[in-house]
């Protein structure tokens, strides 16, 4: 029981501090035990149209057209491709993680291509 309460307390603290996963600023490459290093690399897709479609399916409810709603605006607060990959795969705050089984790497890269097209990637 003690472990569960500690985990709950840590979770509540993270949710309060981070919001919808991306609103808080973290130092580049130091946001988790593994950092962003496992997520580095150029965007591996140029399929902007498919990326917009996939974004609409998975992300638009919280970030309508890349803007702010439940989640922060991705356009006003652009991130690196590595940070966005990490956020999608690991989640934080209110944002749940999306496994490769649920959102393929190809679809994730297409989302990044669309986000780059609307200046939501730095």
Secondary structure as GFF3:
##gff-version 3
##sequence-region A 1 122
A	DSSP	alpha_helix	2	18	.	.	.	ID=ss1
A	DSSP	three_ten_helix	37	39	.	.	.	ID=ss2
A	DSSP	alpha_helix	48	58	.	.	.	ID=ss3
A	DSSP	three_ten_helix	64	66	.	.	.	ID=ss4
A	DSSP	alpha_helix	81	90	.	.	.	ID=ss5
A	DSSP	alpha_helix	105	117	.	.	.	ID=ss6
###
